Amino acid sequence: MAKYILKRVAYMLLTLFLAATVTFFMMRSIPGDPLASMARKLPDQTKANFYAKYGLDKPLFEQYTIYMKGLIRGDLGESIVYPGRPVAQTILETSPISGLTGGIALTIGLVLGIGLGIISALYKNKLPDYIVTFIAILGITIPVFVMASLLQYLFSVKLGWLPTSGWGEPKHLVIPVICLTFGTIATYARYIKSSMLDVLNQDYIMTARAKGLSESQIISRHVMRNSLLPAITILAGRIVGIFTGAFVIEKMFSIPGIGFYYISSINSNDYSMTMGTTIFYAALFIVMQLVVDLVYTLVDPRIRLSDNK
């Protein structure tokens, strides 16, 4: 296991290096630069000082070398649009906000999605199955920004129960959490239903029934554990999705999360902020993939890591 983890960590570092490299050159390929509009009315010498401060006056590959050296030391640079504000500080301050909003939504979505998926599988082609399928279709087909607009209009404009935007009180979380939860519910309901139906058709389930086990025992002992593997597979993506999937929601509801600053940095060509947040997302996704692979061995004892695998 230790050898496997070390190998995965090496691959993780290589992946992060490639992600940082690709993002760096893609950002530099975008026309314009973050200082073009900010320094337009400044004297030429002041402009030159700004460009020198952020290293934008140097050749491209020299800029890349400087940035990668800083990255190795853990320095993500300083925001260009927000002078004096380190990118790492912004990530540390804003990611818990995104994590709180998305974490609540993910937890609720997992519980409801798995529960609805079980109901749908156990009552296949019956009314509960049709209701769950309808909910899943809605969650997949309705864009999150459309749902957010509808909920804002209903609960904020018409009924006046909730604020349209803002941050700081529990009531500010209600509509954003509902919007983020719906997609998770739909995804897991579909996956759990499909997985459970597949497991229920396996030969060992027929053997368990022949031994006289009740349906509740079969579901709890045999079906659930094996049905959860596909759900665990997509868990890493959903965890990262609580950060990346909240871009639109954070912008619409003025939530000061990391997604809000990420969108702003892209729109303003803030190289350092875009690079730092992209690396943060990449690192989070890679780590979650490793965690998911290790959780496999706990959920299903048949899965073991060996030297030849």
C-alpha positions as CSV (number, residue, x, y, z in Angstrom):
1,M,0.0,0.0,0.0
2,A,2.8,2.4,0.9
3,K,4.5,1.8,-2.4
4,Y,1.3,2.4,-4.3
5,I,0.6,5.7,-2.5
6,L,4.2,6.9,-3.2
7,K,3.7,6.1,-6.8
8,R,0.4,7.9,-6.9
9,V,1.9,11.0,-5.2
10,A,4.6,11.1,-7.9
11,Y,2.0,11.0,-10.6
12,M,0.0,13.7,-8.8
13,L,3.0,16.0,-8.7
14,L,3.6,15.4,-12.5
15,T,0.0,16.1,-13.2
16,L,0.1,19.4,-11.2
17,F,3.2,20.4,-13.1
18,L,1.5,19.8,-16.5
19,A,-1.7,21.6,-15.3
20,A,0.3,24.6,-14.2
21,T,2.3,24.7,-17.4
22,V,-0.7,24.4,-19.7
23,T,-2.6,27.0,-17.7
24,F,0.3,29.4,-17.7
25,F,0.8,29.4,-21.5
26,M,-3.0,29.5,-22.2
27,M,-3.4,32.6,-20.0
28,R,-0.5,34.3,-21.8
29,S,-2.1,33.5,-25.2
30,I,-5.2,35.5,-24.4
31,P,-5.0,39.0,-26.1
32,G,-4.2,41.9,-23.7
33,D,-2.9,41.8,-20.2
34,P,-4.3,42.8,-16.8
35,L,-2.4,46.1,-16.6
36,A,-3.5,47.4,-20.0
37,S,-6.6,49.1,-18.8
38,M,-5.4,49.8,-15.3
39,A,-2.2,51.7,-16.4
40,R,-3.6,53.3,-19.5
41,K,-3.7,56.8,-18.0
42,L,-0.5,56.6,-16.1
43,P,2.9,58.1,-17.1
44,D,5.2,55.8,-19.2
45,Q,7.7,55.4,-16.3
46,T,4.9,54.4,-13.9
47,K,3.6,51.8,-16.4
48,A,7.1,50.4,-16.7
49,N,7.4,50.1,-13.0
50,F,4.1,48.2,-12.8
51,Y,5.2,45.8,-15.5
52,A,8.5,45.3,-13.9
53,K,6.9,44.6,-10.5
54,Y,4.8,41.7,-11.9
55,G,7.6,40.5,-14.2
56,L,5.5,41.2,-17.3
57,D,8.4,43.0,-19.0
58,K,10.4,39.8,-19.2
59,P,10.4,37.2,-22.0
60,L,7.7,34.6,-21.8
61,F,9.9,31.7,-20.9
62,E,11.7,33.7,-18.2
63,Q,8.3,34.6,-16.7
64,Y,7.4,30.9,-16.7
65,T,10.7,29.9,-15.0
66,I,10.2,32.5,-12.3
67,Y,6.6,31.4,-11.7
68,M,7.5,27.7,-11.4
69,K,10.3,28.4,-9.0
70,G,7.9,30.3,-6.8
71,L,5.3,27.5,-7.1
72,I,7.9,25.0,-5.9
73,R,8.4,27.1,-2.8
74,G,4.6,27.3,-2.3
75,D,4.4,30.9,-3.5
76,L,1.3,31.4,-5.8
77,G,2.2,35.0,-6.4
78,E,0.3,38.2,-5.8
79,S,-3.0,39.3,-7.4
80,I,-2.6,41.9,-10.1
81,V,-6.1,43.2,-9.9
82,Y,-6.0,43.4,-6.1
83,P,-2.5,44.7,-5.4
84,G,-0.8,43.5,-2.2
85,R,-3.2,40.5,-1.8
86,P,-1.4,37.2,-2.0
87,V,-3.3,34.5,-4.1
88,A,-2.7,31.9,-1.3
89,Q,-4.4,34.2,1.2
90,T,-7.4,34.6,-1.1
91,I,-7.7,30.9,-1.5
92,L,-7.4,30.3,2.3
93,E,-10.1,32.9,3.0
94,T,-12.6,32.1,0.3
95,S,-12.4,28.3,-0.1
96,P,-14.1,27.6,3.3
97,I,-17.0,29.8,2.2
98,S,-17.4,27.7,-1.0
99,G,-16.8,24.5,1.0
100,L,-19.5,25.4,3.5
101,T,-22.1,26.1,0.8
102,G,-21.2,23.2,-1.4
103,G,-20.6,20.8,1.6
104,I,-24.1,21.3,2.9
105,A,-25.5,20.9,-0.6
106,L,-23.4,17.7,-1.3
107,T,-24.4,16.1,2.1
108,I,-28.1,16.7,1.5
109,G,-27.8,15.7,-2.1
110,L,-26.0,12.4,-1.2
111,V,-28.5,11.4,1.4
112,L,-31.6,12.2,-0.7
113,G,-30.1,11.0,-3.9
114,I,-29.1,7.6,-2.5
115,G,-32.4,7.3,-0.7
116,L,-34.4,8.1,-3.9
117,G,-32.2,5.7,-5.9
118,I,-33.0,2.9,-3.5
119,I,-36.7,3.6,-3.6
120,S,-36.7,3.8,-7.4
121,A,-34.9,0.4,-7.7
122,L,-37.1,-1.4,-5.3
123,Y,-40.3,0.0,-6.9
124,K,-39.2,-0.4,-10.5
125,N,-41.9,0.6,-13.0
126,K,-44.2,1.7,-10.3
127,L,-45.4,5.2,-9.1
128,P,-42.4,5.9,-6.8
129,D,-40.0,5.0,-9.7
130,Y,-41.8,7.3,-12.0
131,I,-41.6,10.2,-9.5
132,V,-37.9,9.7,-8.9
133,T,-37.2,9.5,-12.6
134,F,-39.1,12.8,-13.1
135,I,-37.1,14.5,-10.4
136,A,-33.8,13.2,-11.9
137,I,-34.8,14.4,-15.4
138,L,-35.5,17.9,-14.0
139,G,-32.3,18.0,-12.1
140,I,-30.3,17.1,-15.2
141,T,-32.1,19.2,-17.8
142,I,-32.7,22.4,-15.9
143,P,-29.5,24.6,-15.9
144,V,-28.5,25.8,-12.4
145,F,-28.7,29.5,-13.3
146,V,-32.3,29.0,-14.6
147,M,-33.3,27.3,-11.4
148,A,-31.6,30.0,-9.3
149,S,-33.5,32.7,-11.2
150,L,-36.8,31.0,-10.7
151,L,-36.2,30.5,-7.0
152,Q,-35.0,34.1,-6.6
153,Y,-38.2,35.3,-8.2
154,L,-40.5,33.1,-6.2
155,F,-39.0,33.2,-2.7
156,S,-37.4,36.7,-2.8
157,V,-39.4,38.8,-5.2
158,K,-42.9,37.3,-4.9
159,L,-43.0,35.9,-1.4
160,G,-40.3,38.0,0.2
161,W,-39.2,35.2,2.4
162,L,-35.5,35.1,1.5
163,P,-32.9,37.7,0.4
164,T,-32.0,37.8,-3.3
165,S,-28.3,37.8,-2.5
166,G,-25.7,38.4,0.2
167,W,-23.7,36.5,2.8
168,G,-23.4,36.2,6.5
169,E,-26.7,34.7,7.7
170,P,-28.2,31.2,7.4
171,K,-31.0,32.6,5.3
172,H,-28.5,33.5,2.6
173,L,-27.6,29.8,2.2
174,V,-31.1,28.5,1.5
175,I,-31.6,29.2,-2.2
176,P,-27.9,28.6,-3.2
177,V,-27.9,25.2,-1.4
178,I,-31.2,24.2,-3.0
179,C,-29.8,25.0,-6.5
180,L,-26.6,23.1,-5.8
181,T,-28.4,20.1,-4.2
182,F,-30.7,19.4,-7.1
183,G,-28.0,18.2,-9.5
184,T,-26.4,15.9,-6.9
185,I,-29.8,14.3,-6.1
186,A,-30.5,13.7,-9.7
187,T,-27.0,12.2,-10.4
188,Y,-27.0,9.8,-7.4
189,A,-30.6,8.7,-7.8
190,R,-29.8,7.5,-11.3
191,Y,-26.5,5.9,-10.4
192,I,-27.8,4.1,-7.4
193,K,-30.9,2.9,-9.2
194,S,-28.9,1.5,-12.1
195,S,-26.3,-0.1,-9.8
196,M,-28.9,-1.7,-7.5
197,L,-30.8,-3.2,-10.4
198,D,-27.6,-4.7,-11.7
199,V,-26.7,-6.2,-8.4
200,L,-30.2,-7.5,-7.8
201,N,-29.9,-9.6,-11.0
202,Q,-26.6,-11.3,-9.9
203,D,-26.5,-15.0,-9.1
204,Y,-25.4,-14.6,-5.5
205,I,-28.6,-12.6,-4.8
206,M,-30.6,-15.5,-6.0
207,T,-28.5,-17.8,-3.8
208,A,-29.2,-15.6,-0.8
209,R,-32.9,-15.7,-1.5
210,A,-32.7,-19.5,-1.8
211,K,-31.0,-19.7,1.6
212,G,-34.1,-17.9,3.1
213,L,-32.7,-14.5,3.8
214,S,-35.3,-11.8,3.9
215,E,-35.3,-8.9,1.4
216,S,-34.2,-6.4,4.1
217,Q,-31.2,-8.7,4.9
218,I,-30.3,-9.1,1.3
219,I,-30.5,-5.3,0.7
220,S,-28.5,-4.4,3.8
221,R,-25.8,-7.2,3.6
222,H,-25.3,-7.7,-0.1
223,V,-26.9,-5.1,-2.3
224,M,-26.0,-1.8,-0.7
225,R,-22.3,-2.3,-0.3
226,N,-21.9,-3.4,-3.9
227,S,-24.2,-0.8,-5.2
228,L,-22.2,2.0,-3.6
229,L,-19.1,1.5,-5.6
230,P,-20.3,3.5,-8.7
231,A,-21.4,6.2,-6.3
232,I,-18.0,6.4,-4.7
233,T,-16.4,6.5,-8.2
234,I,-18.1,9.9,-9.0
235,L,-17.7,11.2,-5.4
236,A,-14.3,12.8,-6.2
237,G,-15.8,14.8,-9.0
238,R,-18.7,15.8,-6.9
239,I,-16.5,17.0,-4.1
240,V,-14.5,19.2,-6.5
241,G,-17.8,20.2,-8.0
242,I,-18.9,21.9,-4.8
243,F,-16.1,24.4,-5.6
244,T,-16.1,24.5,-9.4
245,G,-19.8,24.0,-9.8
246,A,-20.6,27.0,-7.6
247,F,-19.1,29.6,-10.0
248,V,-22.4,30.7,-11.3
249,I,-24.2,30.5,-8.0
250,E,-21.6,32.5,-6.2
251,K,-21.7,35.2,-8.8
252,M,-25.5,35.3,-8.9
253,F,-25.9,35.5,-5.1
254,S,-22.8,37.6,-4.4
255,I,-21.3,34.9,-2.3
256,P,-17.6,35.8,-1.6
257,G,-16.3,32.2,-2.3
258,I,-13.4,31.1,-4.4
259,G,-15.5,30.7,-7.5
260,F,-16.5,34.4,-7.3
261,Y,-12.9,35.4,-7.4
262,Y,-12.0,32.8,-10.1
263,I,-14.6,34.2,-12.5
264,S,-13.5,37.8,-11.7
265,S,-9.8,36.9,-12.3
266,I,-10.6,35.3,-15.7
267,N,-12.6,38.3,-16.8
268,S,-9.8,40.7,-15.8
269,N,-6.9,38.6,-17.0
270,D,-5.5,38.4,-13.5
271,Y,-2.8,35.8,-14.3
272,S,-1.7,35.1,-10.8
273,M,-5.2,34.6,-9.4
274,T,-6.3,32.4,-12.3
275,M,-3.2,30.3,-12.1
276,G,-3.4,29.8,-8.3
277,T,-7.1,28.9,-8.2
278,T,-6.7,26.5,-11.2
279,I,-3.8,24.7,-9.4
280,F,-5.9,24.6,-6.3
281,Y,-8.8,22.9,-8.2
282,A,-6.4,20.5,-9.9
283,A,-4.7,19.5,-6.6
284,L,-8.1,19.0,-4.9
285,F,-9.3,16.8,-7.7
286,I,-6.2,14.7,-7.8
287,V,-6.1,14.2,-4.0
288,M,-9.8,13.2,-4.0
289,Q,-9.2,10.6,-6.7
290,L,-6.5,9.0,-4.5
291,V,-8.8,9.1,-1.5
292,V,-11.6,7.4,-3.5
293,D,-9.3,4.7,-4.7
294,L,-8.3,4.0,-1.1
295,V,-11.9,4.0,0.1
296,Y,-12.6,1.3,-2.5
297,T,-10.6,-1.2,-0.4
298,L,-12.7,-0.4,2.7
299,V,-16.1,-0.7,0.9
300,D,-15.3,-3.9,-1.1
301,P,-12.7,-6.3,0.6
302,R,-12.3,-8.0,-2.8
303,I,-10.4,-5.0,-4.1
304,R,-6.8,-5.1,-3.0
305,L,-3.7,-3.4,-4.3
306,S,-0.8,-5.7,-5.3
307,D,2.6,-5.2,-7.0
308,N,1.3,-6.5,-10.3
309,K,-1.7,-4.2,-10.4
